Amino acid sequence: MFVNFSSYLIMVVFSLVGVAFLTLLERKLLGYVQLRKGPNKVGVMGLFQPFSDAVKLFTKEFFFPLKSNFNLYWLSPIVSFVVSVSVWLVFPYFFVLMSWKLGIFYLFSVLSFSIYGIMLSGWSSNSCYSVLGALRVVAQSISYEVSFFLLILCILYFSGSMNLVDLGSIQVKTWFIFLVFPIFIMLFVSFLAELNRTPFDFSEGESELVSGFNIEYGGSGFAFIFLSEYLSIIFSSVIVSIFFFGSAPQFLAFYFKLLIVSLVIIIVRGTLPRYRYDKLMNLCWKSYLMVSLFMILFYLSLCF
């Protein structure tokens, strides 16, 4: 039990360090996409910029709106952070396996809870901009959760296992991306919608919402929301790498694939414009839902 807890704690610490360098990578890459340098002052080529930002955020004074619901206002960023950290329990360790036989069911359950932190943040701020941003996220995430889970069920039917370790070992000879490429495309787009990333970042539509559900947050509250968002991005890259590229964490190739998936998410942010909200909902309910239901029937028929 102590070994499991200590290994999980080490994994969380290194995941947070990974968040720091992922943000640096994103800012540098977006800078080059927009023909500028990005962070380059703190340390060698801006290497310590994320740690400088973290010190700045956690040392700032914690302000709160006068008419906000104070208890939920300061608790909701912590809820978001705890949910993003707890989903890492299914990460398939090589020596100390905390991933269990039905780990993907746990993954479904925790990912369903991720919306509550954002909803509480927007509602407790008592600002019209934050409430509108939260309503957009709630509608978007709940809509895409349906097709998202159905698409994962297609992978589970096709592989015959609900354990992430087995999913990595099944793809020794052929990666699933070649066998179920349409599901890969739909699942990747669903991940972008679930993570509120460009081109589906309607919770932070700067042109009309200023900053969305987190507009009233600064300092440590904003830092926790930021950490939970980028922890989810890294974990989504882990899931895509295991589901479609047949990797296991004991191999170095797994981390290169994870990096490539994260790079694609960042490049999408730098190249694509924001989608229209009604088109996003039509894509989910009129296209993805129908296709995923037919896909489930197809892959279920392959099992027999």
Secondary structure, DSSP 4 states (H G I P E B T S, - for coil): -HHHHHHHHHHHHHHHHHHHHHHHHHHHHHHHHTTS--S-SSSGGGTTHHHHHHHHHHHS-----TTS-HHHHHHHHHHHHHHHHHGGGG---SSS----TTHHHHHHHHHHHHHHHHHHHHHHTT-HHHHHHHHHHHHHHHHHHHHHHHHHHHHHHHHT---HHHHHHHTSSS-HHHHSHHHHHHHHHHHHHHTT-TTS-GGG-HHHHTTGGGTT--THHHHHHHHHHHHHHHHHHHHHHHHHH---TTSHHHHHHHHHHHHHHHHHHHHPPPPPHHHHHHIIIIIIHHHHHHHHHHHHHHT-
